[in-house]
Amino acid sequence: MMPNTPNLAPYYIDSHCHLDFAAMGDIASLLQQCMQTGVAQFIVPSVDVNNWQTILQLGLVHPQVHVALGIHPYFLSDNNHFLDLEKLATEHRSSIIAIGEIGLDGSIDVSAQHQLAILKQQLSLASELDLPIICHAHKAYDPLLKQLRLIKLTRGGVVHGFSGSLVQANEFIKLGFKLGVGGVITYARAQKTRRLFSELPLVCLLLETDSPDMPLCGLQGQINTPLNIPRIAACLGELRQQSDDEIAIATTLNCQLLFNL
């Protein structure tokens, strides 16, 4: 299916926010505030069986919220209900925009073998349903790349909160992936990541908050929300010497095309 004609108005999309988490508070009020600051659409990935239905309901109630179904490596268990995920994603294929949040994590106490098994199942599901994926890849970029080279998804996806090397970034891009730019770039000490996003083609980048986590510089200890997307965009614009409108238009278009919004 071909993407709809993109809307080029200079508004923002938060490509990764967990609006269903309790810490986010009154979602209707938050979304109204976001609209007033130019953040008009939101992609909300799920993490496991316990929030799949909540996510679907959120997207039903709020048309500006787009949802994804998946099993996050943090939440793996003895029974991950993959068959239930497969059934639910197939039934709701027309109302979900990706399989996610899925991936690998090299810093958690879950065996790499177990993580790989669940990841492979979900990559196959994304391929079968012709959907992009939303990837978590902490300390696991190379193992993830290996799996993506084997599957070769036609719709690609996004590696959210990317903080890898330029070489790794280009390998993901070759496979049709976008990279998520979050609040880490607001920290002066994140020199490698700031330099990376100043050099990569803008067509490869999406904006994200990872709300309610990943607070911006100066907001440590506070709940992160999509209201901070304009600040992340402004920081990215400063690094790239581009205007806020240029960043908004390009990253919104990137998101629309990737997720068929």
C-alpha positions in Angstrom: 0.0 0.0 0.0 1.4 3.4 -1.0 1.7 6.1 1.7 -0.9 8.9 1.7 0.2 12.2 0.4 2.3 13.7 3.2 1.2 16.8 5.0 4.1 19.2 4.9 2.8 21.6 7.5 5.5 22.4 10.1 4.3 20.4 13.0 6.1 17.7 15.0 5.5 14.0 15.5 6.9 12.3 18.7 7.9 9.0 17.1 8.4 7.1 20.4 6.4 7.9 23.6 4.8 5.6 26.2 1.6 7.6 26.8 -0.1 4.6 28.4 2.4 4.6 31.4 0.7 5.7 34.6 3.4 8.4 35.1 2.0 10.3 32.1 -1.1 11.4 34.0 -4.2 12.9 32.2 -3.6 12.0 28.5 -6.4 14.1 27.1 -5.0 17.2 28.8 -1.5 16.4 27.8 -2.4 15.9 24.1 -4.3 19.2 24.1 -1.2 21.0 25.5 1.0 19.3 22.9 -1.2 20.5 20.1 -0.7 24.1 21.3 3.1 23.6 21.1 3.0 22.1 17.6 3.3 18.4 18.6 0.4 16.9 16.7 0.9 13.2 16.4 2.3 10.5 18.6 3.6 6.9 18.1 3.1 4.7 21.1 4.8 1.3 21.2 3.7 -1.4 23.5 6.0 -3.5 25.7 4.2 -6.8 26.5 0.9 -8.6 26.8 -0.2 -6.5 29.8 -0.6 -3.3 27.7 -1.6 -4.4 24.2 -5.3 -3.8 24.8 -4.6 -0.5 26.6 -2.5 0.7 23.6 -5.2 -0.3 21.1 -7.8 1.5 23.2 -5.6 4.6 23.4 -5.4 4.7 19.6 -9.1 4.3 19.3 -10.0 7.1 21.6 -7.3 9.5 20.3 -6.9 9.5 16.5 -3.6 11.4 16.7 -2.1 8.5 18.6 -0.7 5.7 16.4 0.1 2.4 18.0 2.4 -0.5 17.7 2.3 -4.0 19.2 5.3 -5.9 20.4 7.3 -7.6 23.2 10.2 -5.5 24.6 13.3 -7.4 25.7 13.0 -5.9 29.2 9.7 -7.7 29.7 10.5 -11.2 28.5 9.2 -14.1 30.6 8.7 -17.8 30.4 5.5 -17.2 28.5 5.6 -14.2 26.2 2.2 -14.9 24.6 3.7 -14.6 21.1 0.8 -16.5 19.6 -1.6 -14.0 21.2 0.5 -11.2 19.7 0.4 -12.8 16.3 -3.4 -13.1 16.5 -4.0 -9.6 17.8 -1.6 -7.9 15.4 -3.2 -9.8 12.5 -6.7 -8.9 13.6 -5.8 -5.2 14.1 -3.5 -4.9 11.0 -5.4 -1.9 9.7 -5.1 0.0 13.0 -1.5 -0.6 14.0 1.5 1.1 12.3 4.4 -1.2 13.4 5.6 -4.2 15.4 7.3 -2.8 18.4 8.8 -2.2 20.7 11.1 -5.1 20.0 14.8 -5.7 20.0 17.9 -6.8 22.0 19.6 -5.5 25.1 23.1 -6.4 26.2 22.8 -5.0 29.7 19.9 -7.0 31.2 19.7 -10.3 33.0 17.9 -12.1 30.2 19.9 -14.6 28.1 20.9 -13.5 24.6 19.4 -16.8 23.3 16.0 -16.1 24.7 16.1 -12.5 23.4 17.1 -13.7 19.9 14.3 -16.3 19.8 11.6 -13.8 20.6 13.1 -11.2 18.3 13.2 -13.6 15.3 9.5 -14.4 15.8 8.6 -10.8 15.8 10.7 -10.0 12.8 8.9 -12.7 10.9 5.6 -11.4 12.0 6.5 -7.9 10.8 7.5 -9.4 7.5 4.3 -11.4 7.2 2.1 -8.3 7.9 4.3 -6.0 5.8 4.9 -3.6 8.8 7.9 -1.7 9.9 9.5 -2.3 13.3 10.3 -0.1 16.3 13.6 -1.3 17.7 15.2 -1.2 21.1 19.0 -1.9 20.9 21.0 -1.1 24.0 24.6 -2.4 23.8 23.4 -4.7 21.0 23.6 -2.8 17.7 25.8 -5.4 15.9 23.7 -8.5 16.9 20.6 -6.6 15.8 22.2 -5.7 12.5 23.0 -9.3 12.0 19.4 -10.4 12.4 18.1 -7.5 10.2 20.4 -8.6 7.4 19.0 -12.1 7.5 15.3 -11.0 7.5 15.6 -7.9 5.2 12.3 -6.3 6.0 10.8 -4.5 3.1 9.3 -1.7 5.3 12.4 -1.2 7.5 11.8 0.6 10.7 13.4 2.8 13.3 16.2 2.2 15.9 14.9 4.4 18.7 17.2 6.4 21.0 20.2 5.7 18.7 23.6 6.2 20.3 25.9 4.0 18.2 28.7 4.8 15.9 28.6 6.4 12.4 29.5 3.0 10.9 26.6 1.3 12.7 24.3 4.2 11.8 25.1 3.8 8.1 24.6 0.0 8.2 21.1 0.5 9.6 20.4 3.2 7.0 21.4 0.8 4.2 18.8 -1.6 5.5 16.1 1.0 5.2 16.0 2.1 8.8 15.6 5.6 10.4 17.3 6.6 13.6 15.5 8.1 16.6 16.9 11.4 18.0 16.0 12.0 21.6 16.8 14.2 24.6 20.4 12.9 24.9 21.5 15.5 22.3 20.6 18.3 24.8 23.5 17.2 27.0 26.8 18.8 26.1 28.7 15.8 27.3 27.1 13.6 24.6 29.6 14.8 22.1 29.7 11.6 20.0 25.9 11.4 19.6 25.6 15.2 18.9 28.3 15.0 16.2 26.7 11.9 14.7 23.3 13.6 14.3 24.9 16.8 12.9 26.4 14.7 10.1 23.8 12.2 9.1 21.3 13.0 6.3 18.2 14.6 7.8 16.1 12.2 5.7 17.2 9.4 8.1 16.1 11.0 11.4 13.0 10.9 13.5 12.3 12.9 16.7 11.4 11.2 20.0 11.1 11.7 23.7 10.8 8.1 25.0 8.4 9.6 27.6 8.1 9.3 30.5 11.9 8.4 30.6 15.0 10.1 29.1 14.6 13.6 30.6 16.3 16.5 28.8 19.3 18.4 30.2 18.1 20.7 32.9 15.0 18.6 33.5 16.6 15.7 35.3 14.3 14.1 37.9 11.1 15.3 36.0 8.7 13.3 34.0 9.5 13.6 30.3 6.6 14.3 28.0 6.1 15.0 24.2 5.9 18.6 25.2 9.7 18.5 25.0 9.8 17.6 21.3 10.2 21.2 20.1 13.2 21.6 22.4 14.9 18.5 21.0 14.1 19.8 17.5 15.7 23.1 18.3 18.8 21.5 19.6 19.0 19.3 16.5 18.6 22.4 14.4 21.4 24.2 16.2 23.7 21.2 15.7 22.9 21.1 12.0 22.5 24.8 11.5 19.0 24.4 10.2 15.7 26.1 11.2 13.0 24.7 13.4 10.7 24.6 10.5 13.2 22.6 8.4 13.6 20.1 11.2 9.8 19.8 11.7 8.9 19.4 8.1 11.6 16.9 7.3 11.2 14.7 10.4 7.4 14.7 10.1 7.7 13.6 6.5 10.2 10.9 7.4 7.7 9.6 10.0 4.7 9.7 7.7 6.5 7.8 5.0 8.0 5.2 7.3 4.8 4.4 9.1 2.3 5.1 6.3 0.5 7.8 8.3 
